[in-house]
Amino acid sequence: MTSLKTRTGLVALAIALPLSLAACGSSSDNTASAGAGSTPAASTPAETMTSTPSETMSSSQSMDASAAVFGAGCAAVPKDGKGSFNGMATDPVATAATNNPLLSTLVTAVKTAGLVDTLNSAPEITVFAPVNDAFAKIPAADLKKVLADKPTLTKILTNHVVAGKIAPDKLAGDHKTLAGTTITVKGSGENFTVGKMDAKVICGNVPTANATVYIIDGVLMP
């Protein structure tokens, strides 16, 4: 009886061993198969981050700030450097104006009024920026007097600033200034005049880091 039981146990072991090995082999095959299948999925993020030629071109074009500007006066803006359109686009508005030779008198006035930090820290504004020739139209004695009167100078300068970045297609109409006054812009397309003196926009839609600038040929008195 003992011999019979021993033989029976050996037979059962012989049958069970191949089945156990087969099961292990099947599990290993499935794991290997799953690993092989996961390789393409792992490469998917890298593939999705690859830019197409058209996307690269679009990104390059978007960096050209001069593409959006308009007006005959834009030709006088430097072609390169910090005072160019691309250079101004990366700086806050008062700093950007400092680098533009067309706006040196305006910059002097802004510094005298202590408005550099105010303009640079504003989140989004539109600035109507008089060129040097605009200030030259004011008699020298009057300009000197205004520069010496900080409250008056501040009101004149903030009369050129409007909250929000205004696109050309939204430019025409009435706009409340930071001075608390209202200025009216007339025109359409690429032809606009600003304020009571009908100052002309000679170079419009100039981007800076925090502002849209419209360079004008007159000073907007409150």
Phi, psi and chi 1 to 4 in degrees:
 res  aa     phi    psi   chi1   chi2   chi3   chi4
   1 MET       -  -44.3  -71.8  -67.0  -69.6      -
   2 THR   -61.0  -40.8  -58.2      -      -      -
   3 SER   -62.6  -40.1  177.7      -      -      -
   4 LEU   -65.9  -42.0  178.5   59.0      -      -
   5 LYS   -64.6  -37.5  -71.1 -179.6  179.5  179.8
   6 THR   -64.2  -45.1  -59.5      -      -      -
   7 ARG   -62.8  -39.7  -74.1 -163.1  -60.8  -89.5
   8 THR   -63.1  -40.8  -57.4      -      -      -
   9 GLY   -65.2  -37.9      -      -      -      -
  10 LEU   -66.5  -38.4  -70.1  173.1      -      -
  11 VAL   -63.9  -43.9  170.5      -      -      -
  12 ALA   -62.5  -39.9      -      -      -      -
  13 LEU   -65.4  -38.8 -178.9   60.0      -      -
  14 ALA   -64.9  -34.5      -      -      -      -
  15 ILE   -75.4  -41.0  -66.8  171.7      -      -
  16 ALA   -71.3  -34.0      -      -      -      -
  17 LEU   -61.4  -48.3 -174.6   58.8      -      -
  18 PRO   -61.4  -37.0  -23.0   34.0      -      -
  19 LEU   -65.2  -39.5  -68.8  174.7      -      -
  20 SER   -65.8  -41.8  175.9      -      -      -
  21 LEU   -64.8  -39.0  -68.1  173.7      -      -
  22 ALA   -63.5  -41.1      -      -      -      -
  23 ALA   -63.4  -41.5      -      -      -      -
  24 CYS   -62.6  -42.0  -70.1      -      -      -
  25 GLY   -63.5  -39.7      -      -      -      -
  26 SER   -64.5  -42.1  175.0      -      -      -
  27 SER   -63.6  -41.4  174.5      -      -      -
  28 SER   -64.2  -40.6  176.3      -      -      -
  29 ASP   -63.1  -41.7  -69.8  -15.7      -      -
  30 ASN   -64.8  -40.9  -71.4  -19.2      -      -
  31 THR   -63.6  -43.9  -57.1      -      -      -
  32 ALA   -63.5  -40.3      -      -      -      -
  33 SER   -64.4  -42.6  177.0      -      -      -
  34 ALA   -63.8  -39.9      -      -      -      -
  35 GLY   -63.2  -41.4      -      -      -      -
  36 ALA   -65.2  -38.1      -      -      -      -
  37 GLY   -70.5  -24.4      -      -      -      -
  38 SER   -79.4  -14.8   65.9      -      -      -
  39 THR   -60.9  -48.8  -58.7      -      -      -
  40 PRO   -61.4  -39.1  -22.0   33.8      -      -
  41 ALA   -62.7  -38.3      -      -      -      -
  42 ALA   -65.1  -27.8      -      -      -      -
  43 SER   -86.7   -7.4   65.6      -      -      -
  44 THR   -59.5  -46.7  -60.5      -      -      -
  45 PRO   -57.3  -40.5  -24.7   33.8      -      -
  46 ALA   -63.9  -37.7      -      -      -      -
  47 GLU   -68.1  -39.5  -67.9  170.1   -4.5      -
  48 THR   -71.2  -21.1   56.4      -      -      -
  49 MET   -85.2   -6.9  -68.8  177.8   65.4      -
  50 THR   -76.1  122.3  -58.0      -      -      -
  51 SER   -80.8  141.9  -60.4      -      -      -
  52 THR   -81.7  161.6   63.5      -      -      -
  53 PRO   -56.6  -37.7  -26.7   34.3      -      -
  54 SER   -67.2  -36.7   60.4      -      -      -
  55 GLU   -67.1  -40.7  -71.2  171.5  -19.7      -
  56 THR   -62.6  -41.6  -57.2      -      -      -
  57 MET   -64.8  -42.9 -176.6 -179.9  -63.2      -
  58 SER   -62.0  -42.2  175.5      -      -      -
  59 SER   -62.6  -40.3  175.2      -      -      -
  60 SER   -65.5  -41.6  174.7      -      -      -
  61 GLN   -66.5  -36.1  -70.7  174.0  -20.2      -
  62 SER   -66.5  -19.7   67.1      -      -      -
  63 MET   -82.4   -8.8  -65.2  177.3   65.5      -
  64 ASP   -89.1   95.7 -175.1    4.0      -      -
  65 ALA   -66.7  -22.0      -      -      -      -
  66 SER   -72.2  -14.6   64.7      -      -      -
  67 ALA   -67.0  -25.1      -      -      -      -
  68 ALA   -94.1  -14.6      -      -      -      -
  69 VAL   -80.2  162.2  -56.9      -      -      -
  70 PHE  -148.7  157.9   64.5   85.2      -      -
  71 GLY   116.0  146.0      -      -      -      -
  72 ALA   -62.7  -30.3      -      -      -      -
  73 GLY   -70.1  -14.2      -      -      -      -
  74 CYS   -64.2  -23.5  -65.1      -      -      -
  75 ALA   -65.4  -21.7      -      -      -      -
  76 ALA   -85.2   -7.9      -      -      -      -
  77 VAL   -77.2  137.1  174.0      -      -      -
  78 PRO   -54.2  145.7  -26.9   35.4      -      -
  79 LYS   -76.9  -26.9  -59.7  -61.2 -178.3 -175.0
  80 ASP  -147.3  175.5   49.8   39.0      -      -
  81 GLY    88.9 -176.8      -      -      -      -
  82 LYS   -65.7  -25.3  -63.3  -65.8  -73.6 -177.7
  83 GLY   -87.9   -1.3      -      -      -      -
  84 SER   -79.4  172.6   67.3      -      -      -
  85 PHE   -61.2  -44.3  -66.5  120.0      -      -
  86 ASN   -66.0  -36.6  -73.6  -24.0      -      -
  87 GLY   -68.0  -41.9      -      -      -      -
  88 MET   -67.2  -30.5  -68.2  176.0   68.9      -
  89 ALA   -63.3  -22.2      -      -      -      -
  90 THR   -97.1   -5.3   61.4      -      -      -
  91 ASP  -111.8  151.2  -73.4  -34.3      -      -
  92 PRO   -64.0  160.4   21.4  -31.4      -      -
  93 VAL   -60.7  -43.7   63.5      -      -      -
  94 ALA   -65.9  -38.7      -      -      -      -
  95 THR   -66.4  -42.3  -57.6      -      -      -
  96 ALA   -60.4  -41.9      -      -      -      -
  97 ALA   -65.2  -34.4      -      -      -      -
  98 THR   -58.8  -32.4  -59.8      -      -      -
  99 ASN   -88.4   -3.0  -64.4  -44.9      -      -
 100 ASN  -102.1  115.8 -168.0  -46.6      -      -
 101 PRO   -63.4  -19.0   21.5  -32.5      -      -
 102 LEU   -72.4  -16.8  -62.9  178.5      -      -
 103 LEU  -118.6   23.7  -55.9  174.7      -      -
 104 SER   -65.5  -36.8   57.8      -      -      -
 105 THR   -68.3  -40.3  -54.8      -      -      -
 106 LEU   -60.3  -42.5  173.9   62.0      -      -
 107 VAL   -62.2  -42.0  168.4      -      -      -
 108 THR   -59.8  -42.5  -62.8      -      -      -
 109 ALA   -66.0  -41.4      -      -      -      -
 110 VAL   -64.2  -42.2  167.8      -      -      -
 111 LYS   -66.1  -41.2  -71.0  179.7  177.2  178.7
 112 THR   -62.9  -37.5  -59.1      -      -      -
 113 ALA   -79.8   -8.4      -      -      -      -
 114 GLY    71.3   34.5      -      -      -      -
 115 LEU  -103.8    4.7  -68.3  174.2      -      -
 116 VAL   -59.5  -52.2  171.8      -      -      -
 117 ASP   -65.9  -37.3  -70.3  -19.1      -      -
 118 THR   -60.4  -46.8  -60.7      -      -      -
 119 LEU   -72.0  -41.0  -64.9  177.6      -      -
 120 ASN   -67.1  -30.2  -82.8  -12.0      -      -
 121 SER   -93.1   -7.4   61.8      -      -      -
 122 ALA   -64.2  135.1      -      -      -      -
 123 PRO   -65.6  -48.6   20.8  -31.4      -      -
 124 GLU  -150.9  122.2  -73.3 -167.5   -7.8      -
 125 ILE  -142.1  164.6   52.3  177.0      -      -
 126 THR  -117.6  131.7  -66.9      -      -      -
 127 VAL  -119.7  127.1  177.3      -      -      -
 128 PHE   -94.6  108.0  -63.7   95.2      -      -
 129 ALA  -105.6  111.1      -      -      -      -
 130 PRO   -70.3  135.9  -17.3   31.5      -      -
 131 VAL   -75.2  170.9  -69.2      -      -      -
 132 ASN   -56.5  -39.5  -64.5  -21.5      -      -
 133 ASP   -63.4  -27.6  -73.1  -14.0      -      -
 134 ALA   -65.8  -42.9      -      -      -      -
 135 PHE   -70.6  -28.3  -74.2   98.8      -      -
 136 ALA   -66.8  -20.4      -      -      -      -
 137 LYS   -73.5  -18.9  -64.0  175.4 -175.8  177.7
 138 ILE   -83.4  131.0  -57.9  173.1      -      -
 139 PRO   -52.1  138.2  -27.2   35.0      -      -
 140 ALA   -54.6  -40.3      -      -      -      -
 141 ALA   -65.4  -39.7      -      -      -      -
 142 ASP   -67.9  -41.5  -67.9  -16.3      -      -
 143 LEU   -63.7  -41.4 -178.5   59.1      -      -
 144 LYS   -62.5  -39.8 -175.6  177.1  179.9  179.1
 145 LYS   -65.0  -41.4 -176.1  177.9  179.4  179.9
 146 VAL   -66.6  -42.6  168.7      -      -      -
 147 LEU   -62.8  -25.2  -70.4  173.0      -      -
 148 ALA   -87.7   -9.1      -      -      -      -
 149 ASP  -110.3   92.3 -176.5  -12.1      -      -
 150 LYS   -59.5  -45.0 -171.3  172.7  180.0  177.8
 151 PRO   -59.6  -43.3  -25.6   36.4      -      -
 152 THR   -66.9  -43.5  -61.2      -      -      -
 153 LEU   -61.1  -42.1  178.8   61.0      -      -
 154 THR   -62.3  -41.7  -62.1      -      -      -
 155 LYS   -66.1  -39.2 -175.2  159.4 -172.2  176.5
 156 ILE   -64.3  -45.7  -68.4  172.7      -      -
 157 LEU   -67.5  -43.3  -66.9  175.3      -      -
 158 THR   -71.2  -13.8   53.0      -      -      -
 159 ASN   -71.0   -8.7 -168.9   54.5      -      -
 160 HIS  -101.6    5.4  -66.9   72.3      -      -
 161 VAL  -122.9  132.4 -175.5      -      -      -
 162 VAL  -125.0  141.7  173.8      -      -      -
 163 ALA   -69.2  140.3      -      -      -      -
 164 GLY    88.9  150.3      -      -      -      -
 165 LYS   -86.5  116.6  -68.4 -177.7  178.0 -179.1
 166 ILE   -99.7  120.9  -55.0  175.7      -      -
 167 ALA   -77.9  157.6      -      -      -      -
 168 PRO   -54.6  -36.8  -28.1   36.5      -      -
 169 ASP   -74.6   -6.7   60.8  -15.6      -      -
 170 LYS  -114.0    7.1  -56.2  -67.7 -175.8 -177.0
 171 LEU   -74.3  -40.8 -168.8   59.4      -      -
 172 ALA   -65.3  136.8      -      -      -      -
 173 GLY   129.5 -171.3      -      -      -      -
 174 ASP   -94.7  139.0  -66.6  -23.8      -      -
 175 HIS  -135.5  132.2  -55.8  -75.6      -      -
 176 LYS   -82.6  131.6 -171.1  171.0 -177.1  177.8
 177 THR   -93.8  170.3   70.5      -      -      -
 178 LEU   -70.1  -13.9  -61.9 -167.8      -      -
 179 ALA   -81.6   -7.0      -      -      -      -
 180 GLY    88.9    3.5      -      -      -      -
 181 THR   -95.8  176.0   58.7      -      -      -
 182 THR  -123.0  129.2  -61.7      -      -      -
 183 ILE  -112.7  148.6   56.5  173.8      -      -
 184 THR  -111.8  130.6  -59.6      -      -      -
 185 VAL  -109.4  130.8  179.0      -      -      -
 186 LYS  -118.4  151.4  -65.8  177.0  -75.3 -173.2
 187 GLY   119.9 -170.8      -      -      -      -
 188 SER  -163.9  172.8   61.8      -      -      -
 189 GLY    62.6 -111.2      -      -      -      -
 190 GLU  -121.3   15.0  -63.0 -174.8   -3.8      -
 191 ASN  -121.6  108.4  -62.2  -61.5      -      -
 192 PHE  -135.8  146.8  -64.9   96.9      -      -
 193 THR  -123.1  152.0   58.3      -      -      -
 194 VAL  -129.3  133.7 -172.9      -      -      -
 195 GLY    77.9 -178.2      -      -      -      -
 196 LYS   -65.2  -28.1  -65.2  175.0  -70.6 -173.9
 197 MET   -91.1    3.8  -59.9  -58.2  -67.1      -
 198 ASP    52.0   49.7  -70.2  -28.1      -      -
 199 ALA   -64.2  134.5      -      -      -      -
 200 LYS   -86.7  140.2  -66.8 -179.1  180.0  179.4
 201 VAL   -78.8  113.5  174.1      -      -      -
 202 ILE   -99.4  -16.9   60.5  173.6      -      -
 203 CYS  -153.9  110.5 -176.3      -      -      -
 204 GLY  -113.3  162.5      -      -      -      -
 205 ASN    62.0   41.6 -157.0   33.1      -      -
 206 VAL   -84.5  121.4  178.6      -      -      -
 207 PRO   -87.2  139.4   30.5  -32.3      -      -
 208 THR  -126.2  179.2   73.1      -      -      -
 209 ALA   -60.9  -33.0      -      -      -      -
 210 ASN  -129.3    9.4   68.9  -37.4      -      -
 211 ALA  -149.0  158.7      -      -      -      -
 212 THR  -108.3  130.3  -62.0      -      -      -
 213 VAL  -113.9  135.3  177.9      -      -      -
 214 TYR  -118.3  111.7  -68.1   87.9      -      -
 215 ILE   -80.4  127.2  -60.3  175.3      -      -
 216 ILE  -123.4  162.8   56.6  177.8      -      -
 217 ASP  -100.1   15.7   68.6   -4.5      -      -
 218 GLY  -147.1  160.7      -      -      -      -
 219 VAL   -94.8  131.7  176.8      -      -      -
 220 LEU   -90.5  102.8  -53.2  176.7      -      -
 221 MET   -80.8  141.4  -67.4  -62.4 -177.1      -
 222 PRO   -62.8      -  -19.7   30.4      -      -
